[in-house]
Amino acid sequence: MKNETDFIVNFYLPILASVIIFFVTLLAPKFLAGIKQPTIETEIRLGIVGFKIPLSLWVKNIALTKAFCYVLSIALLIYAFSIDFSRYFPALLKMDVYYDVNGIERTLGRLDSQDRAQLDIDKNWHSGVEEYDRDVVVNIQSLWTKQGLPNYWPENVPPRPYFSGSGQATFVVERTAFLTYKIVESIGKLTYSTTSPRNEVKTFSGASKLKPTAASYIRPTIGQLLAKQSVLIMPEFMQIFGAGSVHDGMANGEYDHALIAATKISLLPMPSVGDTVFLWRSKTGKWVPIAYAIYR
């Protein structure tokens, strides 16, 4: 609640003041011409330095008055969009990850056509999902064999409907310039579980770590914020599978493959993080959606 109040004060109030000043300046100055000898003095203060200008001077110099008000309106607007948006996002995200194809389709359906085009998804991505499953399951089973562990994967069971993960991820963002941000840390730690009928529930650990790439930068434009109020980020992660506790999954696991986490970040009306679609690059060079995350 404190963050919401702070955001309203630092973002919406300057915009409201900017709009009021702009339209008052545009529509109201004519009534000042009828004032004969105004005795009111206006005070302009910059920090501890202030000076007073008689209203009569403003009335006699309407062009100067309007120019000053327009500059003030623009300055308030720039101030609103120059605040550090990263302050209003949580540094730790609790998440549940699912792999069912219907859920992936629903999550993709929440993205608009421009966002989906930006993802460059393979038209035959359902086949790509099967390729990913074969490749990853073999790699996981090979890892467990090397570590002398039993096969956690249920035999003769399609994995996706019965496979899920739960855990948390850090999300640390820093502002580097005006409307330019960088994700400087993001580490996810998950406990995966397979829950299939008439089979023992089996769990194993995994982790994901931000891979330093240019995709870690977030550069929304003012026009984009006004038109869509959101921006699609696509940072790249290293997917790590391990065994044992989720807390030591990073230490015991091996880097298996890279994923991008396509996430819609809303800056307006209030900063928030939308659901994530995880994508894997197939042999065709296109991206294949293989999972989705819901934050709680």
Disulfide bonds with the S-S distance in Angstrom:
none
